[in-house]
Amino acid sequence: MAAIDEYLKDYFSSIQMDEEANPYFVYQETIDPKLKDKILFVEIKDHILYVRALHPSYKQLFKLQELSFLKKIKERLPSLEIKKIVFTR
């Protein structure tokens, strides 16, 4: 059975919405596959990407890649002008 994010991605691609309308999917495609299910997208607000780590060890692993991830996400979502990533509970 396909995951809900696959159904939503298929739906949005079928109606020709651009990437910036779907930052969740850009996040899912950009993050390291090993951390995809461990570092969760929460929201983008005031040029800040809020994420949640399922465990402190995953947070530390993500921190090692944070700068390169931030660079990639800025390239894919330039109009959102993401300045930093903040962990939330």
MMTF fields as JSON, N, C-alpha, C and O atoms, coordinates in Angstrom:
{
  "mmtfVersion": "1.0.0",
  "mmtfProducer": "UNKNOWN",
  "numBonds": 355,
  "numAtoms": 356,
  "numGroups": 89,
  "numChains": 1,
  "numModels": 1,
  "chainsPerModel": [1],
  "groupsPerChain": [89],
  "chainIdList": ["A"],
  "bondAtomList": [4, 2, 8, 6, 12, 10, 16, 14, 20, 18, 24, 22, 28, 26, 32, 30, 36, 34, 40, 38, 44, 42, 48, 46, 52, 50, 56, 54, 60, 58, 64, 62, 68, 66, 72, 70, 76, 74, 80, 78, 84, 82, 88, 86, 92, 90, 96, 94, 100, 98, 104, 102, 108, 106, 112, 110, 116, 114, 120, 118, 124, 122, 128, 126, 132, 130, 136, 134, 140, 138, 144, 142, 148, 146, 152, 150, 156, 154, 160, 158, 164, 162, 168, 166, 172, 170, 176, 174, 180, 178, 184, 182, 188, 186, 192, 190, 196, 194, 200, 198, 204, 202, 208, 206, 212, 210, 216, 214, 220, 218, 224, 222, 228, 226, 232, 230, 236, 234, 240, 238, 244, 242, 248, 246, 252, 250, 256, 254, 260, 258, 264, 262, 268, 266, 272, 270, 276, 274, 280, 278, 284, 282, 288, 286, 292, 290, 296, 294, 300, 298, 304, 302, 308, 306, 312, 310, 316, 314, 320, 318, 324, 322, 328, 326, 332, 330, 336, 334, 340, 338, 344, 342, 348, 346, 352, 350],
  "bondOrderList": [1, 1, 1, 1, 1, 1, 1, 1, 1, 1, 1, 1, 1, 1, 1, 1, 1, 1, 1, 1, 1, 1, 1, 1, 1, 1, 1, 1, 1, 1, 1, 1, 1, 1, 1, 1, 1, 1, 1, 1, 1, 1, 1, 1, 1, 1, 1, 1, 1, 1, 1, 1, 1, 1, 1, 1, 1, 1, 1, 1, 1, 1, 1, 1, 1, 1, 1, 1, 1, 1, 1, 1, 1, 1, 1, 1, 1, 1, 1, 1, 1, 1, 1, 1, 1, 1, 1, 1],
  "groupList": [{"groupName": "MET", "atomNameList": ["N", "CA", "C", "O"], "elementList": ["N", "C", "C", "O"], "formalChargeList": [0, 0, 0, 0], "bondAtomList": [1, 0, 2, 1, 3, 2], "bondOrderList": [1, 1, 2], "singleLetterCode": "M", "chemCompType": "L-PEPTIDE LINKING"}, {"groupName": "ALA", "atomNameList": ["N", "CA", "C", "O"], "elementList": ["N", "C", "C", "O"], "formalChargeList": [0, 0, 0, 0], "bondAtomList": [1, 0, 2, 1, 3, 2], "bondOrderList": [1, 1, 2], "singleLetterCode": "A", "chemCompType": "L-PEPTIDE LINKING"}, {"groupName": "ILE", "atomNameList": ["N", "CA", "C", "O"], "elementList": ["N", "C", "C", "O"], "formalChargeList": [0, 0, 0, 0], "bondAtomList": [1, 0, 2, 1, 3, 2], "bondOrderList": [1, 1, 2], "singleLetterCode": "I", "chemCompType": "L-PEPTIDE LINKING"}, {"groupName": "ASP", "atomNameList": ["N", "CA", "C", "O"], "elementList": ["N", "C", "C", "O"], "formalChargeList": [0, 0, 0, 0], "bondAtomList": [1, 0, 2, 1, 3, 2], "bondOrderList": [1, 1, 2], "singleLetterCode": "D", "chemCompType": "L-PEPTIDE LINKING"}, {"groupName": "GLU", "atomNameList": ["N", "CA", "C", "O"], "elementList": ["N", "C", "C", "O"], "formalChargeList": [0, 0, 0, 0], "bondAtomList": [1, 0, 2, 1, 3, 2], "bondOrderList": [1, 1, 2], "singleLetterCode": "E", "chemCompType": "L-PEPTIDE LINKING"}, {"groupName": "TYR", "atomNameList": ["N", "CA", "C", "O"], "elementList": ["N", "C", "C", "O"], "formalChargeList": [0, 0, 0, 0], "bondAtomList": [1, 0, 2, 1, 3, 2], "bondOrderList": [1, 1, 2], "singleLetterCode": "Y", "chemCompType": "L-PEPTIDE LINKING"}, {"groupName": "LEU", "atomNameList": ["N", "CA", "C", "O"], "elementList": ["N", "C", "C", "O"], "formalChargeList": [0, 0, 0, 0], "bondAtomList": [1, 0, 2, 1, 3, 2], "bondOrderList": [1, 1, 2], "singleLetterCode": "L", "chemCompType": "L-PEPTIDE LINKING"}, {"groupName": "LYS", "atomNameList": ["N", "CA", "C", "O"], "elementList": ["N", "C", "C", "O"], "formalChargeList": [0, 0, 0, 0], "bondAtomList": [1, 0, 2, 1, 3, 2], "bondOrderList": [1, 1, 2], "singleLetterCode": "K", "chemCompType": "L-PEPTIDE LINKING"}, {"groupName": "PHE", "atomNameList": ["N", "CA", "C", "O"], "elementList": ["N", "C", "C", "O"], "formalChargeList": [0, 0, 0, 0], "bondAtomList": [1, 0, 2, 1, 3, 2], "bondOrderList": [1, 1, 2], "singleLetterCode": "F", "chemCompType": "L-PEPTIDE LINKING"}, {"groupName": "SER", "atomNameList": ["N", "CA", "C", "O"], "elementList": ["N", "C", "C", "O"], "formalChargeList": [0, 0, 0, 0], "bondAtomList": [1, 0, 2, 1, 3, 2], "bondOrderList": [1, 1, 2], "singleLetterCode": "S", "chemCompType": "L-PEPTIDE LINKING"}, {"groupName": "GLN", "atomNameList": ["N", "CA", "C", "O"], "elementList": ["N", "C", "C", "O"], "formalChargeList": [0, 0, 0, 0], "bondAtomList": [1, 0, 2, 1, 3, 2], "bondOrderList": [1, 1, 2], "singleLetterCode": "Q", "chemCompType": "L-PEPTIDE LINKING"}, {"groupName": "ASN", "atomNameList": ["N", "CA", "C", "O"], "elementList": ["N", "C", "C", "O"], "formalChargeList": [0, 0, 0, 0], "bondAtomList": [1, 0, 2, 1, 3, 2], "bondOrderList": [1, 1, 2], "singleLetterCode": "N", "chemCompType": "L-PEPTIDE LINKING"}, {"groupName": "PRO", "atomNameList": ["N", "CA", "C", "O"], "elementList": ["N", "C", "C", "O"], "formalChargeList": [0, 0, 0, 0], "bondAtomList": [1, 0, 2, 1, 3, 2], "bondOrderList": [1, 1, 2], "singleLetterCode": "P", "chemCompType": "L-PEPTIDE LINKING"}, {"groupName": "VAL", "atomNameList": ["N", "CA", "C", "O"], "elementList": ["N", "C", "C", "O"], "formalChargeList": [0, 0, 0, 0], "bondAtomList": [1, 0, 2, 1, 3, 2], "bondOrderList": [1, 1, 2], "singleLetterCode": "V", "chemCompType": "L-PEPTIDE LINKING"}, {"groupName": "THR", "atomNameList": ["N", "CA", "C", "O"], "elementList": ["N", "C", "C", "O"], "formalChargeList": [0, 0, 0, 0], "bondAtomList": [1, 0, 2, 1, 3, 2], "bondOrderList": [1, 1, 2], "singleLetterCode": "T", "chemCompType": "L-PEPTIDE LINKING"}, {"groupName": "HIS", "atomNameList": ["N", "CA", "C", "O"], "elementList": ["N", "C", "C", "O"], "formalChargeList": [0, 0, 0, 0], "bondAtomList": [1, 0, 2, 1, 3, 2], "bondOrderList": [1, 1, 2], "singleLetterCode": "H", "chemCompType": "L-PEPTIDE LINKING"}, {"groupName": "ARG", "atomNameList": ["N", "CA", "C", "O"], "elementList": ["N", "C", "C", "O"], "formalChargeList": [0, 0, 0, 0], "bondAtomList": [1, 0, 2, 1, 3, 2], "bondOrderList": [1, 1, 2], "singleLetterCode": "R", "chemCompType": "L-PEPTIDE LINKING"}],
  "groupTypeList": [0, 1, 1, 2, 3, 4, 5, 6, 7, 3, 5, 8, 9, 9, 2, 10, 0, 3, 4, 4, 1, 11, 12, 5, 8, 13, 5, 10, 4, 14, 2, 3, 12, 7, 6, 7, 3, 7, 2, 6, 8, 13, 4, 2, 7, 3, 15, 2, 6, 5, 13, 16, 1, 6, 15, 12, 9, 5, 7, 10, 6, 8, 7, 6, 10, 4, 6, 9, 8, 6, 7, 7, 2, 7, 4, 16, 6, 12, 9, 6, 4, 2, 7, 7, 2, 13, 8, 14, 16],
  "groupIdList": [1, 2, 3, 4, 5, 6, 7, 8, 9, 10, 11, 12, 13, 14, 15, 16, 17, 18, 19, 20, 21, 22, 23, 24, 25, 26, 27, 28, 29, 30, 31, 32, 33, 34, 35, 36, 37, 38, 39, 40, 41, 42, 43, 44, 45, 46, 47, 48, 49, 50, 51, 52, 53, 54, 55, 56, 57, 58, 59, 60, 61, 62, 63, 64, 65, 66, 67, 68, 69, 70, 71, 72, 73, 74, 75, 76, 77, 78, 79, 80, 81, 82, 83, 84, 85, 86, 87, 88, 89],
  "secStructList": [7, 7, 7, 2, 2, 2, 2, 2, 2, 2, 2, 2, 2, 2, 6, 6, 7, 7, 4, 4, 4, 7, 2, 2, 2, 2, 2, 2, 2, 2, 1, 7, 6, 6, 6, 6, 6, 6, 3, 3, 3, 3, 3, 3, 3, 6, 6, 3, 3, 3, 3, 3, 3, 1, 1, 2, 2, 2, 2, 2, 2, 2, 2, 2, 2, 2, 2, 2, 2, 2, 2, 2, 2, 2, 2, 2, 7, 4, 4, 4, 7, 7, 7, 3, 3, 3, 3, 7, 7],
  "xCoordList": [0.843, 0.0, 0.88, 1.842, 0.574, 1.366, 1.101, 0.005, 2.129, 2.004, 1.21, 1.137, 0.627, -0.208, 0.592, 0.051, 1.882, 2.669, 2.846, 2.954, 2.876, 2.961, 1.676, 1.722, 0.531, -0.738, -0.841, -1.256, -0.465, -0.532, 0.419, 0.066, 1.607, 2.572, 2.034, 2.142, 1.456, 0.857, -0.275, -0.399, -1.09, -2.202, -1.702, -2.161, -0.752, -0.255, 0.474, 0.383, 1.187, 1.865, 0.851, 1.091, -0.278, -1.299, -2.019, -2.528, -2.069, -2.738, -1.743, -2.107, -0.474, 0.563, 0.849, 1.043, 0.877, 1.28, 2.801, 3.46, 3.354, 4.807, 5.344, 4.593, 6.659, 7.305, 7.068, 6.874, 7.082, 7.005, 5.645, 5.506, 4.658, 3.352, 3.32, 2.39, 4.342, 4.403, 5.743, 6.495, 6.064, 7.386, 7.609, 8.753, 6.549, 6.702, 7.367, 8.269, 6.933, 7.49, 8.919, 9.749, 9.206, 10.589, 11.475, 12.578, 10.993, 11.731, 11.989, 13.116, 10.973, 11.101, 12.082, 12.787, 12.131, 13.049, 14.477, 15.423, 14.639, 15.95, 16.69, 17.915, 15.969, 16.618, 17.276, 16.836, 18.314, 19.015, 18.013, 17.289, 17.958, 16.985, 17.077, 16.073, 18.262, 18.403, 17.706, 17.336, 17.528, 16.902, 15.472, 14.804, 15.019, 13.711, 12.569, 11.679, 12.585, 11.518, 11.851, 11.057, 13.024, 13.467, 13.439, 13.272, 13.603, 13.537, 12.308, 12.286, 11.293, 9.994, 9.773, 10.097, 9.231, 8.845, 7.674, 6.7, 7.765, 6.656, 5.99, 4.809, 6.768, 6.234, 7.357, 8.492, 7.019, 7.915, 7.169, 6.069, 7.79, 7.133, 8.193, 9.214, 7.967, 8.888, 10.312, 11.274, 10.444, 11.739, 12.519, 13.742, 11.82, 12.448, 11.77, 10.543, 12.59, 12.091, 12.086, 13.136, 10.904, 10.77, 10.689, 9.898, 11.511, 11.525, 11.492, 11.732, 11.192, 11.148, 11.937, 11.751, 12.804, 13.591, 12.904, 12.428, 12.86, 12.228, 13.105, 12.618, 14.405, 15.334, 16.53, 16.921, 17.111, 18.259, 19.43, 20.158, 19.614, 20.721, 20.477, 21.428, 19.225, 18.913, 19.126, 19.552, 18.828, 19.067, 20.549, 20.911, 21.407, 22.851, 23.334, 24.188, 22.803, 23.167, 22.747, 23.483, 21.573, 21.099, 21.951, 22.239, 22.35, 23.181, 24.466, 24.973, 25.003, 26.214, 25.975, 26.904, 24.757, 24.407, 23.603, 23.191, 23.383, 22.454, 22.808, 21.921, 24.052, 24.427, 24.212, 23.696, 24.602, 24.396, 22.907, 22.461, 22.137, 20.695, 20.052, 19.204, 20.452, 19.898, 20.199, 19.339, 21.393, 21.76, 20.867, 20.386, 20.652, 19.82, 18.365, 17.736, 17.847, 16.45, 16.257, 15.208, 17.255, 17.185, 17.177, 16.491, 17.935, 17.953, 16.612, 16.169, 15.973, 14.699, 13.504, 12.496, 13.616, 12.513, 13.006, 12.952, 13.479, 14.078, 13.108, 13.513, 11.851, 10.914, 10.563, 10.088, 10.79, 10.485, 11.59, 11.39, 12.755, 13.88, 14.164, 14.237, 14.318, 14.58, 15.966, 16.963, 16.02, 17.268, 17.935, 19.161, 17.11, 17.674, 16.696, 15.534, 17.2, 16.396, 16.351, 17.376, 15.157, 14.955, 14.252, 13.285, 14.757, 14.111, 13.037, 13.238, 11.904, 10.791, 10.343, 10.744, 9.54, 9.04, 7.721, 7.155],
  "yCoordList": [-1.183, 0.0, 1.235, 1.308, 2.183, 3.41, 4.328, 4.356, 5.075, 6.023, 7.246, 7.549, 7.928, 9.091, 10.173, 10.866, 10.333, 11.372, 11.06, 11.978, 9.781, 9.417, 9.782, 10.283, 9.532, 9.904, 11.409, 11.892, 12.142, 13.598, 14.139, 15.05, 13.588, 14.026, 13.779, 14.647, 12.608, 12.299, 13.279, 13.754, 13.57, 14.495, 15.883, 16.468, 16.415, 17.76, 17.835, 18.848, 16.791, 16.813, 16.74, 17.287, 16.072, 15.972, 17.294, 17.534, 18.152, 19.449, 20.576, 21.752, 20.202, 21.133, 22.263, 23.407, 21.962, 22.962, 23.009, 21.979, 24.189, 24.281, 23.85, 23.718, 23.632, 23.126, 24.014, 23.512, 25.313, 26.225, 26.194, 26.646, 25.672, 25.516, 24.289, 24.121, 23.429, 22.182, 22.028, 21.11, 22.877, 22.772, 21.45, 21.019, 20.799, 19.503, 18.498, 17.772, 18.446, 17.483, 17.828, 16.938, 19.116, 19.534, 19.095, 18.592, 19.284, 18.852, 17.344, 16.902, 16.565, 15.104, 14.647, 13.655, 15.36, 14.99, 15.442, 14.868, 16.467, 17.07, 16.442, 16.323, 16.043, 15.505, 14.15, 13.401, 13.861, 12.582, 11.443, 11.461, 10.466, 9.366, 8.636, 8.119, 8.591, 7.912, 8.683, 8.1, 9.987, 10.813, 11.214, 11.894, 10.803, 11.221, 10.957, 11.794, 9.815, 9.467, 9.83, 9.586, 10.41, 10.741, 12.232, 12.635, 13.053, 14.507, 14.956, 14.895, 15.405, 15.671, 17.154, 18.012, 17.437, 18.791, 19.229, 18.492, 20.432, 20.975, 22.103, 22.025, 23.168, 24.299, 25.235, 25.115, 26.161, 27.257, 28.525, 28.779, 29.325, 30.535, 31.601, 31.328, 32.794, 33.915, 33.569, 33.899, 32.908, 32.538, 31.526, 31.433, 30.779, 29.749, 28.413, 28.31, 27.405, 26.043, 25.353, 25.171, 24.974, 24.273, 22.774, 22.318, 22.021, 20.571, 19.952, 20.626, 18.667, 17.946, 16.659, 15.91, 16.407, 15.172, 14.157, 14.504, 12.918, 11.882, 11.441, 10.84, 11.741, 11.366, 12.321, 12.741, 12.669, 13.586, 13.121, 13.951, 11.829, 11.347, 11.68, 11.972, 11.641, 12.013, 13.513, 13.953, 14.274, 15.716, 15.992, 16.842, 15.288, 15.476, 15.058, 15.726, 13.972, 13.541, 14.577, 14.857, 15.136, 16.161, 17.424, 18.058, 17.782, 18.979, 18.895, 19.924, 17.7, 17.534, 17.894, 18.293, 17.755, 18.019, 19.302, 19.627, 20.019, 21.141, 22.207, 22.669, 22.604, 23.658, 23.239, 24.017, 22.03, 21.584, 21.413, 21.712, 20.936, 20.805, 22.17, 22.347, 23.129, 24.478, 25.084, 25.735, 24.874, 25.376, 24.761, 25.464, 23.445, 22.762, 23.245, 23.459, 23.411, 23.815, 25.256, 25.596, 26.098, 27.48, 27.523, 28.354, 26.634, 26.565, 26.11, 26.597, 25.188, 24.635, 25.524, 25.502, 26.315, 27.185, 28.621, 29.138, 29.268, 30.598, 31.678, 32.581, 31.607, 32.669, 32.638, 33.637, 31.513, 31.431, 32.035, 32.294, 32.256, 32.913, 32.318, 33.047, 31.026, 30.339, 30.734, 30.569, 31.248, 31.743, 30.721, 30.636, 29.948, 28.984, 27.857, 27.901, 26.851, 25.681, 25.645, 25.771, 25.472, 25.439, 24.138, 23.736, 23.49, 22.272, 22.646, 23.518, 21.982, 22.22, 20.892, 19.832, 20.933, 19.706, 19.3, 18.291],
  "zCoordList": [0.0, 0.0, 0.0, 0.765, -0.827, -0.943, 0.24, 0.8, 0.603, 1.707, 1.25, 0.06, 2.207, 1.891, 1.178, 0.316, 1.522, 0.854, -0.633, -1.446, -0.995, -2.413, -3.151, -4.275, -2.52, -3.13, -3.306, -4.36, -2.279, -2.362, -3.423, -4.172, -3.486, -4.488, -5.887, -6.754, -6.119, -7.421, -7.739, -8.867, -6.74, -6.948, -7.323, -8.304, -6.535, -6.805, -8.138, -8.831, -8.506, -9.804, -10.942, -12.018, -10.715, -11.762, -11.992, -13.087, -10.982, -11.169, -11.437, -11.438, -11.666, -12.094, -11.101, -11.512, -9.826, -8.836, -8.799, -8.94, -8.612, -8.572, -7.215, -6.249, -7.157, -5.942, -4.733, -3.626, -4.927, -3.795, -3.113, -1.977, -3.792, -3.174, -2.262, -1.473, -2.372, -1.618, -0.903, -1.23, 0.043, 0.687, 1.407, 1.55, 1.862, 2.52, 1.59, 2.008, 0.334, -0.614, -0.995, -1.184, -1.107, -1.386, -0.227, -0.439, 0.992, 2.187, 2.123, 2.345, 1.828, 1.784, 0.713, 0.899, -0.401, -1.477, -1.208, -1.748, -0.378, -0.142, 1.03, 0.994, 2.06, 3.26, 2.977, 2.105, 3.713, 3.61, 3.838, 4.834, 2.946, 3.094, 4.436, 4.927, 5.028, 6.323, 7.443, 8.462, 7.255, 8.291, 7.94, 8.72, 6.8, 6.292, 7.273, 7.423, 7.932, 8.869, 10.313, 11.222, 10.515, 11.873, 12.173, 13.324, 11.134, 11.265, 10.493, 9.264, 11.203, 10.592, 10.303, 11.125, 9.153, 8.752, 9.62, 9.768, 10.198, 10.987, 10.214, 9.876, 9.932, 9.18, 8.766, 9.228, 7.894, 7.543, 7.907, 7.418, 8.781, 9.266, 9.502, 10.133, 9.01, 9.193, 8.76, 9.454, 7.617, 7.02, 7.859, 7.745, 8.691, 9.53, 9.233, 9.214, 9.004, 8.808, 10.168, 10.784, 10.628, 11.899, 11.635, 10.808, 12.342, 12.229, 13.619, 14.621, 13.662, 14.941, 14.8, 13.841, 15.742, 15.759, 16.672, 17.753, 16.232, 17.041, 18.203, 19.161, 18.12, 19.185, 19.123, 18.034, 20.265, 20.261, 19.391, 18.846, 19.257, 18.417, 16.943, 16.218, 16.49, 15.111, 14.906, 13.838, 15.927, 15.859, 15.652, 14.839, 16.372, 16.235, 14.849, 14.266, 14.321, 12.966, 11.932, 10.985, 12.117, 11.19, 11.28, 10.265, 12.489, 12.68, 11.867, 11.418, 11.667, 10.873, 9.404, 8.701, 8.954, 7.559, 7.376, 6.262, 8.453, 8.421, 7.383, 6.665, 7.286, 6.352, 4.896, 4.094, 4.563, 3.181, 2.88, 1.772, 3.859, 3.67, 3.482, 2.607, 4.295, 4.202, 2.827, 2.233, 2.335, 1.012, -0.072, -0.96, 0.01, -0.984, -0.932, -1.968, 0.276, 0.416, -0.047, -0.593, 0.166, -0.329, -1.849, -2.443, -2.484, -3.944, -4.5, -5.54, -3.816, -4.301, -3.97, -4.677, -2.884, -2.452, -2.261, -1.145, -3.308, -3.133, -2.658, -1.926, -3.052, -2.667, -1.177, -0.637, -0.515, 0.92, 1.779, 2.965, 1.177, 1.854, 3.237, 4.226, 3.301, 4.567, 5.075, 4.372, 6.283, 6.868, 7.792, 7.859, 8.5, 9.435, 9.701, 9.299, 10.389, 10.779, 12.301, 12.97, 12.832, 14.284, 14.645, 13.999, 15.687, 16.187, 17.194, 18.039, 17.096, 17.986, 18.583, 18.1, 19.598, 20.235, 19.673, 20.093]
}
